[in-house]
């Protein structure tokens, strides 16, 4: 909606999408900045619990072809060794310092999803976050996003399917 009315251009956004385990058909995607394999597993499309033997080489070849087509600026994998590690990360769920150090020492970029929290982890209502926001004259959301950026990782404030 923001791009439709011209208030935000696509160049101002970094769009990330994940390939779900039972939906390996990204043909309907026009462009993403980062395209990730969600898990290193495979499932039957009609059964969310129906694991199948993954064909990771073929899957990765398809992801590379998607990248080479120009529809994805970068590609990666979640939950396996790679260039980008995307994990839930915010002031209430900070992830172990060892993860941050591991990523940094191995040249792996840490990308934090849900930096504003979730139903279970209410970052924007957290006492410390709200006190810091009040002291700095900022919103709790600004504090949470700034925390992630100051930690050296990217933040993904919204995700939808």
C-alpha positions in Angstrom: 0.0 0.0 0.0 2.8 2.4 0.8 4.5 1.8 -2.5 1.2 2.3 -4.3 0.7 5.8 -3.1 4.4 6.7 -3.6 5.3 7.4 0.0 7.8 4.5 0.0 9.7 3.1 -2.9 10.8 -0.5 -3.3 14.4 0.7 -3.2 13.8 1.9 0.4 12.8 -1.6 1.5 14.8 -4.9 2.0 12.3 -7.7 1.2 13.1 -11.2 2.6 11.1 -14.3 1.7 11.5 -17.9 2.9 10.9 -21.0 0.9 8.6 -23.2 3.1 9.3 -26.9 3.3 6.3 -27.9 1.3 6.0 -25.1 -1.2 8.9 -25.1 -3.6 7.3 -23.0 -6.3 8.5 -19.4 -6.2 7.3 -18.6 -9.7 4.7 -16.0 -8.5 7.4 -13.9 -6.8 8.5 -10.8 -8.9 11.5 -9.8 -6.8 13.0 -10.2 -3.3 16.3 -8.9 -1.8 17.0 -12.1 0.1 15.4 -15.5 -0.5 16.0 -18.2 2.2 15.5 -21.9 2.4 13.4 -22.1 5.7 14.6 -25.5 7.0 16.9 -28.1 5.6 14.0 -30.5 5.3 11.3 -31.4 2.8 7.6 -32.1 3.3 4.7 -33.3 1.3 2.6 -30.3 0.3 -0.7 -31.7 1.5 0.7 -32.8 4.9 2.6 -30.3 7.2 4.0 -33.3 9.2 4.7 -35.5 6.2 8.5 -35.3 6.0 10.1 -36.6 2.9 13.8 -37.3 2.0 15.1 -33.8 1.1 16.9 -33.3 -2.2 19.0 -30.5 -1.0 21.3 -30.3 -4.1 18.4 -29.9 -6.4 16.7 -27.5 -4.1 19.8 -25.4 -3.9 20.2 -25.5 -7.7 16.6 -24.2 -8.0 17.4 -21.4 -5.5 20.5 -20.5 -7.5 18.5 -20.5 -10.7 16.0 -18.2 -9.0 18.9 -15.9 -8.0 20.4 -16.0 -11.5 17.1 -15.0 -13.0 17.4 -11.7 -11.2 14.3 -12.3 -9.0 16.5 -12.4 -5.8 19.4 -10.2 -5.1 20.8 -12.6 -2.5 20.0 -16.2 -1.4 20.6 -18.1 1.8 19.5 -20.9 4.2 18.0 -20.7 7.6 19.0 -23.1 10.4 22.2 -24.4 8.6 25.7 -22.9 8.2 25.4 -20.1 5.6 25.9 -16.4 5.0 22.8 -15.2 6.9 21.4 -16.6 10.1 17.8 -15.4 10.7 16.6 -15.9 14.2 14.1 -14.3 16.5 16.0 -11.6 18.2 15.0 -8.5 20.3 15.7 -7.0 23.7 13.4 -9.6 25.4 14.8 -12.6 23.4 18.4 -11.6 22.8 19.8 -14.9 21.7 23.0 -16.1 23.5 26.0 -13.9 23.1 27.8 -17.0 21.8 25.6 -17.0 18.8 26.4 -13.3 18.0 30.1 -14.1 18.5 29.9 -17.2 16.3 28.2 -15.4 13.5 30.7 -12.5 13.7 33.8 -14.7 13.8 32.5 -16.8 10.8 31.4 -13.9 8.7 27.7 -14.8 9.0 25.3 -11.9 9.1 22.7 -12.1 11.9 19.2 -11.1 10.8 16.7 -10.7 13.6 13.0 -11.3 13.0 10.2 -10.1 15.3 12.3 -7.3 16.7 9.1 -5.8 18.1 8.2 -9.0 19.8 5.3 -11.4 19.6 2.2 -12.5 21.5 4.4 -14.4 23.9 7.2 -11.9 24.1 5.8 -8.4 24.5 8.8 -6.2 23.7 6.9 -3.0 23.4 5.4 -3.5 26.9 8.6 -4.6 28.5 9.4 -2.4 31.6 13.0 -1.8 30.7 12.2 -1.0 27.0 9.5 1.4 28.0 11.7 3.1 30.6 14.5 3.5 28.1 12.1 4.9 25.5 10.7 7.4 28.0 14.1 8.5 29.1 15.3 9.0 25.5 12.0 10.5 24.3 11.5 7.7 21.8 8.9 5.1 21.2 9.4 1.5 22.5 9.5 0.4 18.8 12.3 2.8 18.1 14.2 1.5 21.1 13.7 -2.1 20.0 14.7 -1.5 16.4 17.7 0.6 17.4 18.8 -2.1 19.9 19.0 -4.6 17.0 20.9 -2.3 14.7 23.3 -1.4 17.5 23.9 -5.1 18.1 25.1 -5.2 14.5 22.4 -7.2 12.9 19.5 -6.4 10.6 16.0 -6.2 11.9 12.9 -7.6 10.1 10.0 -5.8 11.8 7.2 -7.4 9.7 6.7 -10.8 8.1 3.6 -12.2 6.5 2.7 -15.1 4.3 
